Amino acid sequence: MSLIQEIDFGTPVRHAEKRVRLTIDGKAIEVPEGTSIMRAAMLAGVQVPKLCATDTLNAFGSCRLCLVEIDGRPGTPASCTTPATEGLSVRTQTDRLKKLRRGVMELYISDHPLDCLTCAANGDCELQDMAGAVGLRDVRYGYTGENHLADTKDESNPYFTYDPAKCIVCSRCVRACEEVQGTFALTIGARGFGSRVFASADEKFLESECVSCGACVQACPTATLIEKSVIDIGQPEHSAVTTCAYCGVGCTFKAEMRGEEVVRMVPHKDGKANHGHSCVKGRFAWGYAQHKDRILKPMIRGNVTDPWREVSWDEAFAYTASEFKRIQGRYRRGAIGGISSSRCTNEETYLVQKLVRHVFGNNNIDTCARVCHSPTGYGLKTTFGTSAGTQDFDSVEQADVMVVIGANPTDGHPVFASRMKKRLREGAKLIVIDPRRIDLVRMPHVEAAYHLALRPGTNVAVLTAMAHVIVNEHLVDDRFIAERCDADTFAEWATFVADPSRGPEATEPLTSVPAKALREAARLYAKGPNSAFYYGLGITEHSQGTTAVMAIANLAMATGNIGRPGVGVNPLRGQNNVQGACDMGSFPHELTGYRHISEAPTRALFEAAWGGALDKEPGLRIPNMLDSAVDGHFKGIYIQGEDILQSDPNTKHVQAGLSAMECVVVHDLFLNETAEYAHVFLPGSTFLEKDGTFTNAERRIQRVRKVMAPKTGLADWEVTLALAAAMGVPMPYDHPSDVMAEIAALTPTFAGVSFEKLDALGSIQWPCNEKAPEGTPVMHIGGFVRGKGNFVLTEYIPTDEKTGPRFPLLLTTGRILSQYNVGAQTRRTSNVVWHQEDRLEIHPHDAEQRGIRDRDWVKLASRAGTTSLRACVTDRVAPGVVYTTFHHPDTQANVVTTEYADWATGCPEYKVTAVQVSPSNGPSEWQAAYRKHAIESRQIEKPVAAAE
Amino acid sequence: MNGLRARLSHDAAALALGGRSVARALREKNVEILCVGSRGLFWLEPLLEIETSGGWQAFGPVAATDVPTILDAARNGTPHPLFLGNIQDHPFLKAQTRLTFARCGTVDPSSLDAYAHAGGLVGLKHALDVGPAKIIEEIAASGLRGRGGAGFPAAVKWSGAAAAAGDEKFVVCNADEGDSGTYADRMLMEGDPFLLIEGMIIAGIAIAGTKGYVYIRSEYPHAIAAMRRAVENARDHGLLGKSVLGTYHVFDIEIRAGAGSYVCGEETALLESLEGKRGQVRAKPPLPVHCGLFGKPTIINNVLTFAAAPTILAHGGAYYQSFGRGRSRGTMPIQLAGDIRYGGLFETAFGPTLETLVNDIGGGTRSGRPVRAVQVGGPLGAYFPPALFDTPFDYEEFTNRGGLLGHGGIVVFNDTVDMARQARFAMEFCAIESCGKCTPCRIGSVRGMETIDRILKEDDNAGRIALLKDLCDVMKSGSLCALGGFVPYPVLSALEHFPEDFVRRCL
């Protein structure tokens, strides 16, 4: 194993039909027109010295090391900024150039500390490399002149340091912040010799606008911006390409290692989802994998009030198997079930559903997608025929109009948001539909053309009103509809939306969206020419979540915005493998590839492969499992990698359900909240400790590669296999690749997928089969998967969760950049410096009425429950709307959310809860009691030897 | 009571020399004052012209206390020590060929009517008649080269921008006049602003640009005010706006104050600054004519370049081309400064030698000491010793002798000048004004200062002088823009012509 070194071509790739031929140091090379001489040289195998150039950033021309000579032209132009043109004859190494380069390097080194041996970048420093490359032997200026050597280091950021003494002012960090990340937090301050990198207006990095995406650190050619982990550990010696385990963007990283220790995670340029970019979570927040809270030994206990007892893996499996068998014997086969995890690999998820269907003998399998994107699957399958987003991320580069609805990409999907911002800076138009003024509405060099701040819960009314405008103003794409869509359902839909009662004027009182703005936004979307929808849980987590997804699909079809790059319907999936978990048959009614369990031919395929009969009736969904447990019928559960107590709605109901079970098995990295009610704890493995695949929001299947042995001794997939074996039904696989082979054999959309092909191609977007052997970036080209596009009527039905005198405000929830989901991982990293607690955002008007000031403790009450947290008074939310995140168990935001759910999929209505807010003195009694219980139920019995 | 009329310059130079108190004294005597720009004879400012039965009679330099006696003399036709006669007949003016500065100092710069009466707008009207292709043809025929310093053929720039594809194009005027000893841009903007406006409109028509910007250094508050007033006046009179002189041409101008940085006079840094960014040089290509202001095709020219266009369009390219020599055609407003007897603006066809300019026209030093060197072309221009005074004022001739014309400023130094200190000053100037983007300029300028300091402090400097020459080579060949790239001109010329100054000093 060695360190993967990526070639830096110096300037970005250029795409042009016209190609030009030139010679560089006598070597002939042909490149697309517009390619820099530097890049052409690199392609010809000639490395021109450089410092300010790197191929992720536009050429800048500041370091003046890459000077070349061109026959017939005066001077010594910089090869990074000079385009290759036909017939050029370039020389990169002449006596004159050597002397100039050495002269430039002599200047650099005259203001640079000579501490290479003790410098953290030693061995990974481009300045060092270039000093060697140009043959610098002497600095005739001496080292006593004006310099920056005494400049103070900024160590405020938890993950990296900024040492201005080592800065060569190449601006790579500044340009990365602008061009790659799009935050514009960095600048060069002062001028001339005083020029230095400033974070915001010369603030500490931590206090600046910096979002710690790491792009600047990665771009830095010296030790000026460097990971603290490299300072602590030293340079890595080997690396493996793997996939981030945070959000649904699915960034490719190089895990750079020294032995079994991670030195750093570096985004990989070849990653097709991220193209070398990252966010603070994937780049830096991997410390949870080594956190002291991790449980590394299996534990059992007879009663949830007992302390945990550490046991061997064998004892844990035997105990669990005997309990599950006892329950099934005593009650019924359907008294147990399982929940698969969107955090785990496809292979692991597949094995969990196989365990349930094949070993448990029922279909009581569900997954956390239930509570996030299940409406996406249902809605897009109904309209288009496939339960997934229609595009690849690259498609955004061709979008002219983006509609972002119910999503907050800069926080939730930051790496993709950076690509959106880049396209917006290039001139694409943006429509934001969100109750809250998310950052995208207005940020540096990005401003939404329209922000429709709708009342939570009225997505369907707004989307249908957009359709009303498009139909009544004859903005539909008649040809697309005639060729591609079902004429009858379209006609019915067009009549339906055209009704004046569904127009923007009629619905304005319900939605609070000004009719004029809505009309203009609808026209903008229809006009395109390439318009794309990007949505998140603000669409799905509603009582009409599925309806809203279909309303989006209707709009895309009506305007012909589907089936080519730049358009489409793009669900921004929350978790790293939520798409994969759904694909892998994690829903009670579906086998892999979204085939209904009741379909006999499909079932027969699996029965033949697995050797055993399958139940043809769909099993229980998570909420049904809990209801059934409360009713006394459901007694045992295996939960892999999900914390339903914190993440599912109506916490008290979840508590009641779990309390009523006889064997709760939690398989996780940490003693999470759900584990308070568990009888068996099986320690989990992180993505660094196992092989497998994740599937991101663009259907991209990517490899997860093991870089260290599982700290518990077993990877998660091995645990599931052992559990099956203990129950007497062995599932023999030697490696996750065998599992993928089985998935491919049983799933038409995965037929062409294999680990070998993934290794060769890097990643594959399903469907991948004979028709598309290398996968499918954009779907529904030329025709819909289901045949004709199906329009669905989307009648707006207000949620039953209504405001009234007792609960006059609407609560909606979301997340923040630095934290991820319930925070199990990110709370155990230094990311907490940015977000120590959940806060309740409340409009100044509502706060004033209640006598609430910023940072005051407030009581947040709904008819489901009450919790307390601190207020953040801001006009980011509209009057009447409050907002919070759900990253911290102390807050327990889901104590207040209700059991209302999407009509089609049961996806909870997290995004609308009627609440009241009032001043309070601190945490509620319930929170105090919960905290006490949480401590008590996490006791681990001391080993006997230690107790003596 | 007496009904006298006076012309008084309110050019910044005249104001600096007490023009305001002269105006006050005139007003006390109920003299009607016509505020005009400067004639450019700075040693005579404040220059006062009184209308008499015998025509306009000039007096200068005038102090407020001189006003009563001057009025008496003018009224009675009696002699006065400050009497200059009709200023038009002054040898310094008579020897000039004033095409660009023909009106400056004679007309009310705030009046478009006055401008038109004095021959303004003829070029524009012709331009509107003949259209873009013909405009560029005339400019090409005139041989006009960029007056900002680089001397790039204006027609090439204009035709490049005209041919460039773009939904919007810009005309940007570089009025960030920062060179030492130069003031022609300021004088023109204060004294005849409509000429610049007319020239920019012509350029706009030529390239199909609809918006112009004038970027004026913030140290020129009077010029900024004069240009703002003139632009408003032009809008009110339909010269600027949605219909230029009633035609379908759209053109408007915005006046922008600079941000106090010399390097913002570099065209790409100027564009960055106009965009609201840090004044930092851009690498070229892309050239501004293809990708300039806000990424749109843009022509950037100096004030004097645009101001030459109306003359060329009014009288034809051939007329303008008939002045000058070699590839340096037309006239150049040469600015005489430093230790010089007759300091001021001298517009003439290219060609006179430095000898003529400094000693004949300029009258030698004001101090009476011998001339030791002149610096032509601003702080980045080369120092020429009297031995090179036979050099004609011509782009190529200067280049051939290791110098540059720049913006036409000549600064005269007498024999007390320390040329090593001047070389150090060049490096120091570069260090202060460097944008900091490229390494040779950012670090090299500081190391240049330090190296010269050491040369002046220590013995045995052969190695250090070699290092200074190497550094100049790196800066000249390696710098991103002309700031770092031209600093070697003053340094190396000082070293070459005055090596005796580069020795250890007794402290």
Interface residues (C-beta under 8 A of the other chain):
Chain A: A59 F60 G61 S62 C63 R64 L65 L67 G75 T76 A78 C80 T81 T82 P83 R96 K99 L100 G103 V104 L107 Y108 S110 D111 R140 Y141 G145 E146 I168 V169 S171 T187 I188 A190 R191 G192 F193 G194 S195
Chain B: S261 V263 R278 Q280 A283 K284 P285 A431 I432 E433 S434 C435 G436 K437 C438 T439 P440 C441 R442 I443 G444 S445 V446 R447 E450 T451 G463 L467 D470 L471 D473 V474 S477 G478 S479 L480
